[in-house]
Amino acid sequence: MEFVFECGWCGEDNYFVGRQVGWWWADKWEVPSEWDCHCCDGLNYTPDPPWTEA
C-alpha cells in the first residue's frame, strides 16, 4: 500500500510504499521512520498512524 506524507519544511508530498508487517496483521504497515524530502532534502519524521493512503 502506498502512503503520502507532507514535508514539514517545504510542504511537498512524498510517497512511500508500506511493507505489510506479518501475515495475520492485514492492517499493519511499516514505512521509514525518518526520510529526506525528494524536493528540498529536508529531514522529516514519520508521524504515528493512521496515515493517508495515496
Residue frames as qw, qx, qy, qz and C-alpha x, y, z in Angstrom:
[[0.000, 0.892, 0.453, 0.000, 0.00, 0.00, 0.00],
 [0.421, 0.357, -0.004, 0.834, 1.25, 3.48, -0.81],
 [0.307, -0.787, -0.417, 0.336, 1.12, 6.34, 1.71],
 [0.321, 0.693, 0.065, 0.642, 1.63, 10.07, 1.28],
 [0.517, -0.614, -0.292, 0.520, 3.44, 12.30, 3.79],
 [0.214, 0.938, 0.079, 0.260, 3.83, 16.07, 3.59],
 [0.608, 0.195, -0.295, 0.710, 7.29, 17.55, 4.08],
 [0.378, -0.781, -0.377, 0.324, 7.45, 19.70, 7.21],
 [0.390, -0.395, 0.163, 0.815, 9.94, 22.05, 5.52],
 [0.034, 0.153, -0.447, -0.881, 8.53, 22.79, 2.06],
 [0.598, 0.264, 0.346, -0.673, 5.05, 21.20, 2.09],
 [0.476, 0.352, -0.662, -0.460, 5.77, 18.88, -0.86],
 [0.920, -0.107, 0.164, -0.338, 4.04, 15.46, -0.90],
 [0.087, 0.495, -0.863, -0.055, 6.31, 12.42, -0.57],
 [0.895, 0.004, -0.143, -0.422, 5.07, 8.91, -1.38],
 [0.107, -0.444, 0.879, -0.134, 6.21, 5.67, 0.25],
 [0.762, -0.050, -0.553, -0.332, 5.20, 2.07, -0.32],
 [0.542, -0.504, 0.513, -0.435, 4.49, 0.43, 3.03],
 [0.398, 0.195, -0.896, -0.037, 5.56, -3.11, 3.76],
 [0.769, -0.415, -0.208, -0.440, 2.91, -5.29, 5.37],
 [0.060, -0.483, 0.767, -0.418, 4.07, -6.48, 8.79],
 [0.334, -0.014, 0.892, -0.303, 3.14, -10.11, 9.48],
 [0.177, -0.152, -0.798, -0.555, 0.63, -12.14, 7.54],
 [0.213, -0.551, -0.795, 0.140, -2.03, -12.00, 10.28],
 [0.087, -0.635, -0.257, 0.723, -1.99, -8.20, 10.62],
 [0.436, 0.561, 0.561, 0.425, -3.78, -7.15, 7.45],
 [0.034, 0.951, 0.207, 0.227, -3.95, -3.52, 8.61],
 [0.550, -0.732, 0.188, 0.356, -0.37, -3.13, 9.93],
 [0.675, 0.675, 0.007, 0.298, 2.18, -1.42, 7.68],
 [0.625, -0.526, 0.092, 0.569, 5.82, -0.42, 8.04],
 [0.449, 0.840, 0.052, 0.302, 7.28, 2.72, 6.43],
 [0.556, 0.265, -0.335, 0.713, 10.62, 4.50, 7.06],
 [0.403, -0.709, -0.454, 0.359, 10.69, 6.25, 10.45],
 [0.091, -0.787, 0.086, 0.604, 12.68, 9.15, 9.01],
 [0.649, 0.443, 0.480, 0.389, 13.15, 10.28, 5.43],
 [0.202, -0.364, 0.186, 0.890, 14.59, 13.06, 3.29],
 [0.492, 0.686, 0.288, -0.451, 12.20, 15.08, 1.15],
 [0.691, 0.275, 0.492, 0.452, 12.63, 14.42, -2.56],
 [0.266, 0.883, 0.234, 0.308, 12.21, 18.14, -3.27],
 [0.071, -0.923, 0.221, -0.308, 14.19, 20.06, -0.61],
 [0.642, 0.234, -0.642, 0.348, 16.22, 17.25, 1.07],
 [0.344, -0.531, 0.376, -0.677, 14.84, 18.29, 4.49],
 [0.226, 0.029, -0.947, 0.226, 14.88, 15.56, 7.16],
 [0.610, -0.286, -0.081, -0.735, 11.37, 14.50, 8.23],
 [0.138, -0.102, 0.928, -0.330, 9.99, 12.02, 10.73],
 [0.358, -0.281, -0.764, -0.457, 7.02, 9.77, 10.02],
 [0.449, -0.324, 0.279, -0.785, 4.02, 10.63, 12.19],
 [0.319, 0.013, 0.902, -0.292, 2.15, 8.00, 14.17],
 [0.104, -0.287, -0.817, -0.489, -0.62, 6.15, 12.27],
 [0.705, 0.454, 0.537, 0.090, -3.23, 6.43, 10.90],
 [0.251, -0.348, 0.431, 0.794, -1.61, 7.53, 7.64],
 [0.545, 0.592, 0.047, -0.592, -3.15, 8.94, 4.47],
 [0.716, 0.146, 0.627, 0.271, -3.33, 6.42, 1.63],
 [0.027, -0.422, 0.407, 0.810, -2.08, 7.71, -1.70]]
